[in-house]
Amino acid sequence: MPDVILIVTAKAKPGKEKELERALREVGQPTRQQPGCVRFSLYRSEQDPGDIVGIEHWKSKTKLGAAMGNIIPGPPQILWHEIIDEV
């Protein structure tokens, strides 16, 4: 089974940008320690600080979920990508 990349985009409600960042940072370390996690990174949009993208590299497709409560207006957009070429 090939490695996969999970790309998660979350947008904070106005005024909740720091809360979203804090929540995502808090799940970062436990996520990195899960079996099969190769990498977990967070990126903030320069155009909109309320948009944060998480990129996760996994040894296989894994069921993941996180409750964002009242921090985001809806569920994050999650896209799975199979790695076909990587340096």
Secondary structure, DSSP 8 states (H G I E B T S, - for coil): ---EEEEEEEE--TT-HHHHHHHHHHHHHHHHTSTTEEEEEEEE-SS-TTEEEEEEEESS--------TTSSSS--EEEEEE-----
